[in-house]
Amino acid sequence: MAIAIENAEFTRDTAFARIKAIVGAKGWSTDSDTIAPYLTDQRGLFHGECALLVRPAATAEVAEVVKICARASIPIVPQGGNTGLVGAGIPDRSAVLISLGRMNQIREIDALDYTITVEAGCILADVQSTALSADRLFPLSLGAEGTCQIGGNLSTNAGGVNVLRYGNARELVLGLEVVLPDGRIWNGLKRLRKDNTGYDLKQLYIGGEGTLGIITAAVCKLFPNPKDIQTAFVALRDLDAALELLSRSKSASGDRVTSFELICRQPLASAIQFVHGVRDPLEEVYEEYALIEFSGASTNSGMQDAMESMLADAYETGEIVDATIAQSDAQRSELWRIREAVVEAQAFEGGSIKNDVSVPVSRVPAFIRQANSAITTLMPGARPVAFGHCGDGNIHYNIAQPIGMEKEAFIKEWGPITKTVYDIVVSLGGSFSAEHGVGQLKLAEMDRYKDVLELDMMRKLKDALDPAGIMNPGKMLAPRS
Ligand SMILES: Cc1cc2nc3c(=O)[nH]c(=O)nc-3n(C[C@H](O)[C@H](O)[C@H](O)COP(=O)(O)OP(=O)(O)OC[C@H]3O[C@@H](n4cnc5c(N)ncnc54)[C@H](O)[C@@H]3O)c2cc1C
């Protein structure tokens, strides 16, 4: 596979011919219909182009392709399941798009080590179900889990509904295999829980959005598969009660709260109105709700008693005004279906301006109140849709268009609306991107809100590891002017 052609002769055409030979007929395409699904993001905000779609089947193929791109100075965009929400995996015209979907082998599962070694193109749901077949839990869980790939999850440092107990993707990885921007393969597939031998290099790639290299495999942590799960849907007295209830839940369960999701009335009402099969879980209408889950590892972990007595105490003190506890797996699924439907329903409300933000947990109520007031002052009739992983301080604070307004006119206000929200977030010590990343969507915010010294350190890392700047250029860090 060595490249015998000198730099001077190494044209794009020569490079493409070499790449096609390396990956074989199943591993590339220039057909516009085949490529089309890779070029538009989930929300339809970004539309790209690419010179060549490459679908390698092995790490060695990825490495050879990257070496050729490096020699010919061809930009590379890695892509997983293309479920990202910030346009980070959408290529531009001159790029080679490397899709990892064919690299989908589970290399090893070790129940004693509580680890699973997977290739980057494994679908998240497949990693979860393989772990389950060994009576283990891979806790990363999010709405796109049937499509997104572990390489994409790690590159975006994905969060989801279990972060409260198990952490972000960043905390679920022990080792990585990465193809560097010059084509060398870094085999960092360690299974060590302790390794203090210098910088933790894998963390550069987790959340790196493919700007420093291509993750080809990972060793991920597994956990005992919980046998005692209790799920409740409660109506809160008010937003402040969410904090009191979260704190009470942690103590009552012995810190076994796996999820604590906040859902305000507007998103619940939309889910009931627009998504088939979703119904109001409580008899009366309330303004704020929480979906709470406790998980114990063994069948006799006492989670039922803990949940029931916690809710009784919370009712007594007035933190909650109503509640229902799932009595079966079917009822539990029904409660979680509401949470998923909240996301789906927004498409039926017309234009939606999305904000994935975080603040310290204790400031969630202040954030929602301040943002609701500022947004409805800025645009009377705009409808704040607040929901999300409240237990981590991560709120999806979306704005639905005023009823009757033209969708295009509303979307044009994306800039002023998000600036209003982010200014409040930052004033409360928060982040303008909690779990979705930066990509192309939030490049301007990086310059506006990110600490100057942090940006400088990030640029120096990028220059050191990708001096030619071929790896996912123009994502996360704006091109230098
Ligand atoms: C319905 C829905 C619900 C969602 N819920 C959540 C949620 O709760 N929490 C959350 O965090 N996100 C959520 N997301 C966002 C999205 O699913 C995640 O960001 C996911 O981790 C992206 O994985 P992917 O395989 O689709 O990556 P892609 O979209 O393909 O790529 C994302 C980024 O990773 C890079 N990349 C992909 N694979 C590799 C690789 N092997 N090596 C290097 N770089 C790579 C790409 O270049 C790009 O920068 C949701 C999305 C949808 C559509």
The ligand as a Tripos MOL2 file, in Angstrom:
@<TRIPOS>MOLECULE
LIG
   53    58     1     0     0
SMALL
NO_CHARGES

@<TRIPOS>ATOM
      1 C1        -33.4860   12.5030   18.2250 C.3       1 LIG1
      2 C2        -32.1060   12.8990   18.6900 C.ar      1 LIG1
      3 C3        -31.8310   12.8920   20.0550 C.ar      1 LIG1
      4 C4        -30.5520   13.2480   20.5090 C.ar      1 LIG1
      5 N1        -30.3220   13.2300   21.8530 N.ar      1 LIG1
      6 C5        -29.0920   13.5380   22.3040 C.ar      1 LIG1
      7 C6        -28.8250   13.5100   23.7050 C.ar      1 LIG1
      8 O1        -29.6860   13.2550   24.5400 O.2       1 LIG1
      9 N2        -27.5630   13.7900   24.0960 N.ar      1 LIG1
     10 C7        -26.5690   14.0960   23.2070 C.ar      1 LIG1
     11 O2        -25.4310   14.3240   23.6300 O.2       1 LIG1
     12 N3        -26.8130   14.1570   21.8840 N.ar      1 LIG1
     13 C8        -28.0340   13.8840   21.4100 C.ar      1 LIG1
     14 N4        -28.2950   13.9430   20.0650 N.ar      1 LIG1
     15 C9        -27.2270   14.3580   19.1340 C.3       1 LIG1
     16 C10       -26.4850   13.1840   18.4670 C.3       1 LIG1
     17 O3        -27.2270   12.0210   18.4600 O.3       1 LIG1
     18 C11       -25.1690   12.9340   19.1740 C.3       1 LIG1
     19 O4        -24.3620   14.0640   19.0040 O.3       1 LIG1
     20 C12       -24.4130   11.6910   18.6970 C.3       1 LIG1
     21 O5        -23.4020   11.4380   19.6550 O.3       1 LIG1
     22 C13       -23.7820   11.8360   17.3210 C.3       1 LIG1
     23 O6        -23.3520   10.5500   16.8580 O.3       1 LIG1
     24 P1        -23.2690   10.2500   15.2920 P.3       1 LIG1
     25 O7        -22.6800    8.8900   15.1110 O.co2     1 LIG1
     26 O8        -24.5520   10.4770   14.6280 O.co2     1 LIG1
     27 O9        -22.1830   11.3360   14.8440 O.3       1 LIG1
     28 P2        -22.1790   12.2610   13.5400 P.3       1 LIG1
     29 O10       -23.3450   13.1760   13.5410 O.co2     1 LIG1
     30 O11       -21.9760   11.4490   12.3380 O.co2     1 LIG1
     31 O12       -20.8430   13.1100   13.8100 O.3       1 LIG1
     32 C14       -20.7770   13.9950   14.8920 C.3       1 LIG1
     33 C15       -19.3370   14.5200   15.0200 C.3       1 LIG1
     34 O13       -18.4490   13.4530   15.3250 O.3       1 LIG1
     35 C16       -17.4410   13.3180   14.3080 C.3       1 LIG1
     36 N5        -17.2140   11.8730   14.1520 N.ar      1 LIG1
     37 C17       -18.1240   10.9100   13.8860 C.ar      1 LIG1
     38 N6        -17.5250    9.7060   13.9160 N.ar      1 LIG1
     39 C18       -16.2150    9.9260   14.1780 C.ar      1 LIG1
     40 C19       -15.0910    9.0820   14.3500 C.ar      1 LIG1
     41 N7        -15.1780    7.7590   14.2450 N.pl3     1 LIG1
     42 N8        -13.8860    9.6560   14.6070 N.ar      1 LIG1
     43 C20       -13.7650   11.0090   14.7250 C.ar      1 LIG1
     44 N9        -14.8010   11.8420   14.5860 N.ar      1 LIG1
     45 C21       -16.0100   11.3040   14.3170 C.ar      1 LIG1
     46 C22       -18.0010   14.0080   13.0860 C.3       1 LIG1
     47 O14       -16.9670   14.4910   12.2520 O.3       1 LIG1
     48 C23       -18.7660   15.1400   13.7350 C.3       1 LIG1
     49 O15       -17.8600   16.1380   14.1090 O.3       1 LIG1
     50 C24       -29.5500   13.6170   19.5790 C.ar      1 LIG1
     51 C25       -29.8410   13.6200   18.2080 C.ar      1 LIG1
     52 C26       -31.0960   13.2740   17.7700 C.ar      1 LIG1
     53 C27       -31.3520   13.2780   16.2910 C.3       1 LIG1
@<TRIPOS>BOND
     1     1     2 1
     2     2     3 ar
     3     2    52 ar
     4     3     4 ar
     5     4     5 ar
     6     4    50 ar
     7     5     6 ar
     8     6     7 ar
     9     6    13 1
    10     7     8 2
    11     7     9 ar
    12     9    10 ar
    13    10    11 2
    14    10    12 ar
    15    12    13 ar
    16    13    14 ar
    17    14    15 1
    18    14    50 ar
    19    15    16 1
    20    16    17 1
    21    16    18 1
    22    18    19 1
    23    18    20 1
    24    20    21 1
    25    20    22 1
    26    22    23 1
    27    23    24 1
    28    24    25 2
    29    24    26 1
    30    24    27 1
    31    27    28 1
    32    28    29 2
    33    28    30 1
    34    28    31 1
    35    31    32 1
    36    32    33 1
    37    33    34 1
    38    33    48 1
    39    34    35 1
    40    35    36 1
    41    35    46 1
    42    36    37 ar
    43    36    45 ar
    44    37    38 ar
    45    38    39 ar
    46    39    40 ar
    47    39    45 ar
    48    40    41 1
    49    40    42 ar
    50    42    43 ar
    51    43    44 ar
    52    44    45 ar
    53    46    47 1
    54    46    48 1
    55    48    49 1
    56    50    51 ar
    57    51    52 ar
    58    52    53 1
@<TRIPOS>SUBSTRUCTURE
     1 LIG1         1 GROUP 0 **** ****
